[in-house]
Amino acid sequence: MASNGHLEPDQLPAPVAVEPGDEILKVSAKSRPSAVAGAIAGVVREFGRAEVQAIGAGATNQAIKATAIARDYLRESGIDAVCLPAFIDVTIDNEDRTAIRILIEPR
């Protein structure tokens, strides 16, 4: 872990391929939590785990709500899911930003 408390890239779990070239479910402040939750649940069922990334308070709020809803969807399928949040540093348009990355996987 870096001195700022963020995980280094080599400490993060391996990304999940959702679709070719797509590694992470990216959530914005305008994302519908129920839609993101359905995507999370589908990815967990198919690949065994999902990763969600959010930048900013609004996006993080939607990501957390989606994660909670996804746990309910997965519980209906007999899957008890847990989430592991972490701060990560990302570069977008040559600008360094701090994001929240949430790993969702069966307990």
VEXKEZA-516828 format. One record per residue (C-alpha): residue number from 1; residue in three letters; x, y, z negated. Coordinates in steps of 0.001 Angstrom, whole numbers, plus 524288, in hexadecimal, padded with zeros to 5 digits. Layout:
<atoms>
@resi:NUM resn:ALA x:X y:Y z:Z
...
</atoms>
This chain:
<atoms>
@resi:1 resn:MET x:80000 y:80000 z:80000
@resi:2 resn:ALA x:8050D y:80D72 z:80370
@resi:3 resn:SER x:807BF y:81761 z:7F8CD
@resi:4 resn:ASN x:7FB39 y:81E92 z:7FCA2
@resi:5 resn:GLY x:7F332 y:81280 z:7F91A
@resi:6 resn:HIS x:7EFED y:80F20 z:80739
@resi:7 resn:LEU x:7F280 y:801C6 z:80CF6
@resi:8 resn:GLU x:7FD3B y:800C7 z:81704
@resi:9 resn:PRO x:7F8FE y:7FB15 z:8242C
@resi:10 resn:ASP x:8000C y:7EE3F z:82188
@resi:11 resn:GLN x:7F837 y:7ECAD z:814DC
@resi:12 resn:LEU x:7EAFF y:7ED32 z:81BA9
@resi:13 resn:PRO x:7E3C1 y:7E0EB z:81F64
@resi:14 resn:ALA x:7E4BC y:7DD0F z:82D97
@resi:15 resn:PRO x:7DA2A y:7E3EA z:83583
@resi:16 resn:VAL x:7CE5E y:7DC77 z:83A51
@resi:17 resn:ALA x:7CBED y:7DC92 z:848EB
@resi:18 resn:VAL x:7BDB4 y:7E078 z:84A64
@resi:19 resn:GLU x:7BE78 y:7E152 z:85936
@resi:20 resn:PRO x:7CA53 y:7E144 z:86205
@resi:21 resn:GLY x:7D1F9 y:7ED7A z:85E99
@resi:22 resn:ASP x:7C910 y:7F085 z:85317
@resi:23 resn:GLU x:7CF09 y:7ED94 z:845D6
@resi:24 resn:ILE x:7C784 y:7F591 z:83BCC
@resi:25 resn:LEU x:7B979 y:7FA06 z:83A09
@resi:26 resn:LYS x:7BAD5 y:808C3 z:8399E
@resi:27 resn:VAL x:7B042 y:81014 z:83233
@resi:28 resn:SER x:7ACBA y:81E69 z:833A4
@resi:29 resn:ALA x:7A43C y:82738 z:82B53
@resi:30 resn:LYS x:79986 y:82564 z:83591
@resi:31 resn:SER x:79A0C y:8167B z:83574
@resi:32 resn:ARG x:78D94 y:80F95 z:8313C
@resi:33 resn:PRO x:79118 y:80728 z:82567
@resi:34 resn:SER x:7878F y:7FC58 z:8292D
@resi:35 resn:ALA x:78D6B y:7FB5E z:836D9
@resi:36 resn:VAL x:79B4D y:7FB11 z:83182
@resi:37 resn:ALA x:796FA y:7F104 z:8275F
@resi:38 resn:GLY x:791C4 y:7E837 z:83219
@resi:39 resn:ALA x:79EAF y:7E955 z:8394E
@resi:40 resn:ILE x:7A654 y:7E65F z:82CDA
@resi:41 resn:ALA x:79DEC y:7DA74 z:829DD
@resi:42 resn:GLY x:79F23 y:7D571 z:837CC
@resi:43 resn:VAL x:7ADE5 y:7D6EA z:837DA
@resi:44 resn:VAL x:7AF46 y:7D050 z:82A8A
@resi:45 resn:ARG x:7A6C9 y:7C4FD z:82F0E
@resi:46 resn:GLU x:7AE5E y:7C375 z:83BC7
@resi:47 resn:PHE x:7BC66 y:7C684 z:837B3
@resi:48 resn:GLY x:7BC3D y:7C476 z:828F0
@resi:49 resn:ARG x:7BEE7 y:7D2A2 z:8257E
@resi:50 resn:ALA x:7BCEF y:7E07D z:82A5B
@resi:51 resn:GLU x:7C41D y:7ED5D z:828ED
@resi:52 resn:VAL x:7BD89 y:7FA92 z:82843
@resi:53 resn:GLN x:7C489 y:8079C z:8294B
@resi:54 resn:ALA x:7BF6E y:8150E z:82596
@resi:55 resn:ILE x:7C57E y:82295 z:82564
@resi:56 resn:GLY x:7BF0A y:82D2D z:81D4C
@resi:57 resn:ALA x:7B4F8 y:82D6C z:81278
@resi:58 resn:GLY x:7A906 y:82BDA z:81B36
@resi:59 resn:ALA x:7AEB3 y:82067 z:822AA
@resi:60 resn:THR x:7B356 y:819F4 z:8161D
@resi:61 resn:ASN x:7A5AF y:81B63 z:81058
@resi:62 resn:GLN x:79FA9 y:814B9 z:81C33
@resi:63 resn:ALA x:7A9FE y:809F7 z:81BF3
@resi:64 resn:ILE x:7A78C y:806F3 z:80D93
@resi:65 resn:LYS x:798CF y:80686 z:80FAA
@resi:66 resn:ALA x:79ABF y:7FDA8 z:81B78
@resi:67 resn:THR x:7A38A y:7F4AA z:81390
@resi:68 resn:ALA x:79951 y:7F374 z:808CF
@resi:69 resn:ILE x:78E99 y:7F089 z:812BB
@resi:70 resn:ALA x:79764 y:7E6A2 z:819A6
@resi:71 resn:ARG x:79964 y:7DF74 z:80CC1
@resi:72 resn:ASP x:78A9F y:7DDBE z:80C01
@resi:73 resn:TYR x:789F1 y:7D903 z:81A21
@resi:74 resn:LEU x:794ED y:7CF5B z:81799
@resi:75 resn:ARG x:78F0E y:7CACA z:80AB5
@resi:76 resn:GLU x:782D7 y:7C6C5 z:8125A
@resi:77 resn:SER x:78BE3 y:7BDB1 z:81A14
@resi:78 resn:GLY x:791EB y:7B81E z:80DBA
@resi:79 resn:ILE x:79E65 y:7C037 z:80ED9
@resi:80 resn:ASP x:7A2E7 y:7C77B z:802A3
@resi:81 resn:ALA x:7AB2D y:7D279 z:8083E
@resi:82 resn:VAL x:7B4D1 y:7DB5B z:80167
@resi:83 resn:CYS x:7BB15 y:7E7DB z:80626
@resi:84 resn:LEU x:7C8EE y:7EC8E z:80452
@resi:85 resn:PRO x:7CAB0 y:7FB2A z:806AC
@resi:86 resn:ALA x:7D7C0 y:80198 z:8095C
@resi:87 resn:PHE x:7DCD7 y:80EE2 z:80D76
@resi:88 resn:ILE x:7E478 y:80EAB z:81A22
@resi:89 resn:ASP x:7EB81 y:81909 z:821F3
@resi:90 resn:VAL x:7E778 y:81A1B z:83034
@resi:91 resn:THR x:7EB59 y:8231A z:83B51
@resi:92 resn:ILE x:7E081 y:8288F z:843C7
@resi:93 resn:ASP x:7E3A0 y:83234 z:84EA8
@resi:94 resn:ASN x:7F164 y:833D9 z:8490C
@resi:95 resn:GLU x:7EB9F y:8378C z:83BD1
@resi:96 resn:ASP x:7EE1B y:82F89 z:82F8B
@resi:97 resn:ARG x:7E1AB y:82C51 z:82823
@resi:98 resn:THR x:7DE24 y:82402 z:81C6F
@resi:99 resn:ALA x:7D3B6 y:819C8 z:81ED4
@resi:100 resn:ILE x:7CC9E y:80FDF z:8168F
@resi:101 resn:ARG x:7CDE2 y:801F3 z:81B9D
@resi:102 resn:ILE x:7C47B y:7F7F1 z:815EA
@resi:103 resn:LEU x:7C6C4 y:7E968 z:817AB
@resi:104 resn:ILE x:7BA56 y:7E152 z:81633
@resi:105 resn:GLU x:7BBC9 y:7D2A2 z:814AC
@resi:106 resn:PRO x:7B572 y:7C717 z:80DC6
@resi:107 resn:ARG x:7B8D1 y:7C587 z:7FF6F
</atoms>
